[in-house]
């Protein structure tokens, strides 16, 4: 009801969408169970949801013309498929589980810590509400929404965290971070550059009216570079912590408390900057969203700085930044054709999504082939990955 009144959105689809909230809670619970014995299902589950959602949307929105109702039902169908998959994966564990009141008691005793972390996340989600109140317009929210959609496509931050965290808990060796960084930025760098050079036609795929916000989307997508690294740093710090394993440990002395406290301070600063800029620039919806994107980027830059200091202070550890810089340089070298491509193959945004896609897809194909070809020539890690992948395919095919 609040979203219906505040954001002036239709009530029935919002009420129907509340089912997704319950699905999300169930999905996360099942996912964390699966991560303990089959961590690959983080990616498999995400792929299942997106695939089922895409096919459902094609049927309900494109073919049956159900509009917003079709989109909401497609989201519900996608998550239902993800839930069925994880129920099947965890079936044996769930059937053999017993209720241990000792664990329940310990969880209740320590539950304030995850609740504290969730409060920080809830505060961060107030940014859209603050902008809506101060700006008095839904346009900045629309620009922010399409920016987040593009950013989520580009960002790969969720795929390495569970595997890296488990290895750090087992070995306490930050060398595993090198592999996580390389795998994460292998696709992240060229995708960011691709959005930077082709932002206008990409936005035209969503709707031609979003093209004016191209620079807003560019800054938000650039923030993905720092957002992924911030997640990587947080994973390293959490994986190295051991004091929480002691039964009577004071959790306030651990990094599990210090990290959300740092995030809380940064989020409060982020919301203050966002509030001031929205008030001062309330006459220009585009400038409000541009400042929003800059504040968003600054938020993750600050997280990186403070997390790095926390890592050195608590564990006397330092990440191999020279190695990270070498990897990034190679990814940038391989991305040069993507930067040059718009000069020889310009893609103009068009009102028709099909015309835009028809012109954009060849550019994506050329960019992908050129990037991976150059990277194969200059990066031995990528050559090794290709060889191992081919050997695996041959073994499976036998």
Secondary structure, 3 states (H helix, E strand, C coil): CHHHHHCCCCHHHHHHHHHHHHHHHHHHHHHHHHHCCCCCHHHHHHHHHHHHHHHHHHHHHHHCCCHHHHHHHHHHHHHHHHHHHHHHHCHHHHHHCCCCHHHHHHHHHHHHHHHHHHHHHHHHCCHHHHHHHHHCCCHHHHHHHHHHHHHHHHCCCHHHHHHHHHHHHHHCCCCHHHHHHHHHHHHHHHHHHHHHHCHHHHHHHHCHHHHHHHHHHHHHHHHHHHHHHHHHHHHHHHHHCCHHHCCCCCHHHCHHHHHHHHHHHHHHHHHHHHHHHHHHCCCCHHHHHHHHHHHHHHHHHHHHHHHHHHHHHHHCCCCCHHHHHHHHHHHHHHCHHHHHHHHHCCCCCCCCHHHHHHHHHHHHHHHHHHHHHHHHHHCHHHHHHHHHHHHHHHHHHC
